[in-house]
Amino acid sequence: MPMEFHFSALLNALVFAILGVIFLVLSLLMWDKLTPFDLWKEIIEEHNTALAIVVGLTALGISIIIAAAVH
């Protein structure tokens, strides 16, 4: 049973993957603007581990929402 290769399926997957990454980055940038402090300065310079965990979990949560919307 040979498998067929569909370029349209590959193109759809690439478009949705790129759009998902763009939406993830935009949502994290928007979240950074809405907070009263600079997230990256707190994480990198102040070594705020708790904030790094929250940002990571937020990125994971947004990714799950985007994946569910695409699926």
ZIRASUL-V618519 format. One record per run of one state. SS is the DSSP state (H for helix, E for strand, L for the rest). FROM is the first residue (numbers start at 1). TO is the last residue. If there is no record, write none. Layout:
# ZIRASUL-V618519
SS/FROM/TO
SS/FROM/TO
This chain:
# ZIRASUL-V618519
L/1/6
H/7/34
L/35/38
H/39/44
L/45/48
H/49/70
L/71/71
